[in-house]
Amino acid sequence: MKRLFTNGKTMILAYDQGLEHGPVGFNNQSVDPDFVFRVGAQAGYNAIATQIGIAEKYYGPYKEDLRLLVKLNGKTNLLKGDPCSPLNCSVRRAVKAGAVAVGYTVYVGSLHETEIFHEFSKIVEEARGWDIPVVAWVYPRGEAIENELDTNTLAYAARVALELGADVAKIKFNGDPEGFKWIARCAGKTGLVMAGGEKRGLLDFFRDVKMFMDAGGKGIAVGRNVWQSDKPVEVSLALKKIIFNDASPEEAFELVKG
């Protein structure tokens, strides 16, 4: 766990969106994996999260400056219906590529939940053999889920991550800091990191990150709000101030404005 955290907190640069969302979110810079790896290295992220193909082809030159988290499953957004992300990489292959941690998406409430839980249990078991942490992308999603941002639903998802053995869970923040305190308690010793989500106004984003951290969060896994920005390194350094130095959203925003 120490390889993913600094003083109990973490900042992960998420770059697995190419498989999950397609190239629609990329610009001329962020479509190039080398560009995003450079941002991660320059800004001092605890790790970068990618699919195995990106890791094997691009990670090599950055091994000294940036740790790697390989996402073991994924899907496109072309198929409809209840989600299920198929496994596309083993823990062994991820470690061979240089990973110090692995990730896996768990769709709580999906019709495919049984299959997902079974596969995740095997991932956790294999990761224990390699002594590396497992990060669960834990999302309540499917026809059975009425509101994926409901506090009780998110609390259930956080508890599922704990019960299944995840060391860290990436979870959405619904903007309710009091509700999130309960979500964090339900997660127990599974640390919760905030899913960065779609790009939005920078100050509003910083405010959400601050609320998340103050309510018991352990960090963030951020992608589009960084590498879609005109100032990705500056945004990253400002985020570090919030997460590791307890800076206010306004102070962080001023750092980006320069």
BABA-428451 format. One line per field, with one value per residue (C-alpha): residue number from 0; residue in three letters; x negated, y, z. Coordinates in Angstrom, 3 decimals. Layout:
N
k [NUM;...]
r [ALA;...]
X [X;...]
Y [Y;...]
Z [Z;...]
# end
This chain:
258
k [0;1;2;3;4;5;6;7;8;9;10;11;12;13;14;15;16;17;18;19;20;21;22;23;24;25;26;27;28;29;30;31;32;33;34;35;36;37;38;39;40;41;42;43;44;45;46;47;48;49;50;51;52;53;54;55;56;57;58;59;60;61;62;63;64;65;66;67;68;69;70;71;72;73;74;75;76;77;78;79;80;81;82;83;84;85;86;87;88;89;90;91;92;93;94;95;96;97;98;99;100;101;102;103;104;105;106;107;108;109;110;111;112;113;114;115;116;117;118;119;120;121;122;123;124;125;126;127;128;129;130;131;132;133;134;135;136;137;138;139;140;141;142;143;144;145;146;147;148;149;150;151;152;153;154;155;156;157;158;159;160;161;162;163;164;165;166;167;168;169;170;171;172;173;174;175;176;177;178;179;180;181;182;183;184;185;186;187;188;189;190;191;192;193;194;195;196;197;198;199;200;201;202;203;204;205;206;207;208;209;210;211;212;213;214;215;216;217;218;219;220;221;222;223;224;225;226;227;228;229;230;231;232;233;234;235;236;237;238;239;240;241;242;243;244;245;246;247;248;249;250;251;252;253;254;255;256;257]
r [MET;LYS;ARG;LEU;PHE;THR;ASN;GLY;LYS;THR;MET;ILE;LEU;ALA;TYR;ASP;GLN;GLY;LEU;GLU;HIS;GLY;PRO;VAL;GLY;PHE;ASN;ASN;GLN;SER;VAL;ASP;PRO;ASP;PHE;VAL;PHE;ARG;VAL;GLY;ALA;GLN;ALA;GLY;TYR;ASN;ALA;ILE;ALA;THR;GLN;ILE;GLY;ILE;ALA;GLU;LYS;TYR;TYR;GLY;PRO;TYR;LYS;GLU;ASP;LEU;ARG;LEU;LEU;VAL;LYS;LEU;ASN;GLY;LYS;THR;ASN;LEU;LEU;LYS;GLY;ASP;PRO;CYS;SER;PRO;LEU;ASN;CYS;SER;VAL;ARG;ARG;ALA;VAL;LYS;ALA;GLY;ALA;VAL;ALA;VAL;GLY;TYR;THR;VAL;TYR;VAL;GLY;SER;LEU;HIS;GLU;THR;GLU;ILE;PHE;HIS;GLU;PHE;SER;LYS;ILE;VAL;GLU;GLU;ALA;ARG;GLY;TRP;ASP;ILE;PRO;VAL;VAL;ALA;TRP;VAL;TYR;PRO;ARG;GLY;GLU;ALA;ILE;GLU;ASN;GLU;LEU;ASP;THR;ASN;THR;LEU;ALA;TYR;ALA;ALA;ARG;VAL;ALA;LEU;GLU;LEU;GLY;ALA;ASP;VAL;ALA;LYS;ILE;LYS;PHE;ASN;GLY;ASP;PRO;GLU;GLY;PHE;LYS;TRP;ILE;ALA;ARG;CYS;ALA;GLY;LYS;THR;GLY;LEU;VAL;MET;ALA;GLY;GLY;GLU;LYS;ARG;GLY;LEU;LEU;ASP;PHE;PHE;ARG;ASP;VAL;LYS;MET;PHE;MET;ASP;ALA;GLY;GLY;LYS;GLY;ILE;ALA;VAL;GLY;ARG;ASN;VAL;TRP;GLN;SER;ASP;LYS;PRO;VAL;GLU;VAL;SER;LEU;ALA;LEU;LYS;LYS;ILE;ILE;PHE;ASN;ASP;ALA;SER;PRO;GLU;GLU;ALA;PHE;GLU;LEU;VAL;LYS;GLY]
X [0.000;-2.877;-3.738;-0.386;-0.198;-2.109;-1.305;1.929;3.139;2.887;3.252;3.753;3.779;6.522;5.938;8.132;10.855;9.754;11.308;14.262;15.359;13.494;11.452;14.275;12.754;9.250;7.727;4.632;2.394;4.161;4.743;0.983;0.206;-3.315;-1.834;0.228;-2.673;-4.810;-2.121;-2.030;-5.791;-6.195;-3.379;-4.500;-1.427;-1.527;-0.600;0.938;3.789;3.919;5.038;2.376;1.796;0.905;-1.278;-3.295;-3.871;-4.472;-5.417;-9.072;-10.671;-8.748;-9.503;-11.906;-9.472;-5.968;-4.408;-1.986;1.480;2.844;6.598;7.360;10.811;12.747;15.470;16.628;19.717;21.142;23.077;26.227;27.837;26.500;22.732;20.048;16.373;14.501;11.076;8.358;5.172;3.822;2.117;-1.048;-1.079;-0.437;-3.345;-5.590;-4.672;-5.815;-2.589;-2.754;1.041;3.969;7.504;10.826;14.318;17.071;20.602;22.703;26.310;25.650;27.387;23.833;22.930;22.358;19.843;18.178;17.785;16.372;13.817;12.847;12.256;9.743;8.015;7.686;6.311;3.726;2.733;2.134;-0.343;-2.254;-1.875;-0.342;2.802;6.100;8.113;11.817;13.581;16.869;19.963;23.636;25.042;27.703;31.466;31.810;30.158;32.608;30.045;26.339;25.494;27.860;25.898;27.181;26.463;22.910;22.466;23.526;21.031;18.256;19.099;19.067;15.516;14.480;16.273;14.694;11.168;10.364;7.541;8.756;12.076;12.594;16.076;18.181;18.818;22.405;21.654;22.997;20.110;22.197;23.474;19.951;18.810;21.185;19.972;16.370;17.339;19.019;15.785;13.837;10.175;10.725;9.530;11.849;10.581;12.789;13.598;12.745;15.512;16.277;14.459;16.258;15.576;12.216;13.223;16.307;14.135;11.626;14.470;15.724;12.222;11.849;15.238;14.378;11.052;12.460;15.195;12.755;11.543;7.993;7.337;8.446;8.222;8.485;8.279;10.362;10.252;6.466;5.536;8.396;7.151;4.990;2.770;2.640;-0.524;0.645;4.044;2.277;-0.015;2.967;4.767;1.712;1.975;5.577;4.932;1.580;1.390;5.040;5.163;8.528;10.187;9.740;6.018;5.613;7.576;5.302;2.267;3.649;4.607;1.026]
Y [0.000;2.359;2.311;3.949;6.383;9.308;9.932;7.990;9.886;9.329;10.971;8.626;9.831;7.881;7.122;4.090;6.113;5.238;1.789;2.794;5.931;5.851;8.757;11.295;12.814;13.233;16.342;16.512;16.287;13.801;11.294;10.629;8.393;9.825;13.258;11.943;9.906;13.065;14.973;12.224;12.203;15.990;16.507;13.716;11.490;8.435;6.290;6.299;3.887;2.439;-0.611;-3.232;-2.307;1.270;0.066;-2.374;0.056;3.340;2.887;1.915;5.396;6.593;3.756;5.844;8.739;7.267;4.118;2.026;0.704;-1.638;-1.912;-5.585;-5.319;-2.948;-2.591;-0.237;1.935;0.567;-2.313;-1.538;-3.287;-4.091;-3.561;-6.203;-5.492;-8.572;-9.455;-8.672;-9.021;-11.213;-9.931;-11.710;-9.887;-6.553;-7.107;-8.065;-4.718;-2.930;-2.543;-1.938;-2.276;-3.543;-2.290;-3.888;-2.458;-3.918;-3.042;-3.420;-4.267;-5.383;-8.511;-9.823;-9.286;-12.992;-13.311;-10.016;-10.987;-14.389;-12.891;-10.188;-12.783;-14.501;-11.168;-10.449;-13.926;-13.627;-10.119;-11.344;-13.829;-10.958;-8.743;-5.860;-3.862;-4.103;-1.010;-1.556;0.856;0.334;1.667;0.917;0.458;-1.508;-1.793;-2.518;0.777;3.668;6.337;5.537;8.688;7.952;8.008;4.633;3.067;4.433;3.250;-0.241;-0.143;0.970;-1.855;-4.348;-3.234;-3.899;-7.245;-8.471;-7.567;-4.386;-2.346;0.861;1.752;4.406;5.796;8.701;11.674;12.884;16.307;15.408;15.611;14.486;11.511;10.683;10.393;7.449;6.031;6.202;4.450;1.685;1.220;0.547;-0.125;0.096;3.579;5.600;7.720;10.092;9.419;12.601;12.159;14.410;17.715;20.618;24.068;23.984;25.778;23.582;20.522;21.681;22.281;18.733;17.353;19.386;18.250;14.639;14.802;16.599;13.968;11.054;10.458;9.271;10.886;11.054;9.160;11.947;11.934;14.224;17.183;17.096;15.956;17.811;21.003;23.612;23.496;19.838;20.067;23.239;21.683;18.599;20.606;22.561;19.300;18.124;21.215;20.341;16.657;16.758;20.282;20.984;24.036;25.642;25.318;29.044;28.890;26.008;27.848;30.887;28.655;27.572;31.084;32.132]
Z [0.000;0.721;-2.974;-3.756;-0.833;0.640;4.301;3.911;0.837;-2.891;-6.297;-9.240;-12.841;-14.623;-18.297;-18.931;-20.669;-24.204;-23.856;-21.697;-23.578;-26.878;-28.263;-27.935;-24.786;-26.199;-27.728;-29.929;-26.867;-24.603;-27.409;-27.173;-24.170;-23.958;-23.245;-20.327;-18.940;-19.005;-17.101;-14.489;-14.085;-14.010;-11.511;-9.192;-9.152;-6.919;-9.933;-13.388;-14.185;-17.707;-19.602;-20.281;-23.936;-23.043;-20.174;-22.259;-25.111;-23.283;-19.622;-20.047;-20.217;-17.134;-14.703;-12.642;-12.180;-12.068;-10.630;-12.666;-11.841;-14.512;-14.989;-15.525;-17.061;-19.267;-21.856;-24.579;-24.237;-27.489;-25.933;-23.982;-21.036;-17.591;-17.544;-17.237;-17.906;-19.124;-17.822;-20.363;-18.315;-15.525;-12.402;-13.539;-16.870;-15.128;-12.743;-15.658;-17.265;-14.103;-12.122;-8.374;-8.115;-10.158;-10.671;-11.544;-12.104;-9.922;-11.022;-7.891;-8.736;-12.302;-13.560;-14.033;-10.369;-9.651;-12.476;-11.527;-7.865;-8.764;-11.143;-8.661;-5.931;-8.195;-8.872;-5.152;-4.499;-7.275;-6.175;-2.624;-4.052;-5.658;-2.570;-4.499;-3.647;-5.501;-6.389;-7.082;-9.412;-7.564;-9.302;-8.548;-12.032;-13.876;-14.177;-10.447;-9.475;-9.244;-8.330;-8.460;-6.460;-3.579;-0.319;0.888;-2.492;-2.484;1.102;0.030;-2.845;-0.500;1.882;-0.982;-1.809;1.792;1.986;-1.257;-0.164;-2.085;-0.569;-2.206;-3.828;-6.461;-5.915;-7.117;-4.828;-4.727;-3.261;0.195;2.692;5.666;3.713;2.613;6.226;6.516;3.205;4.461;7.708;5.727;3.761;6.960;6.204;2.448;1.521;-0.702;-3.575;-5.519;-9.158;-11.042;-13.594;-16.530;-16.946;-15.285;-13.885;-12.131;-8.932;-8.519;-9.074;-6.464;-4.005;-4.466;-3.909;-0.718;0.618;-0.216;1.604;4.641;4.954;5.123;1.576;0.944;-2.421;-6.024;-9.293;-11.849;-15.623;-17.797;-15.406;-15.806;-19.294;-20.979;-19.325;-21.034;-17.936;-16.892;-14.792;-13.040;-12.262;-10.916;-8.645;-7.345;-6.583;-4.661;-2.481;-1.587;-0.973;0.799;2.236;3.075;0.799;0.174;-3.252;-3.742;-2.972;-5.411;-8.077;-7.765;-8.300;-11.666;-12.695;-11.992]
# end
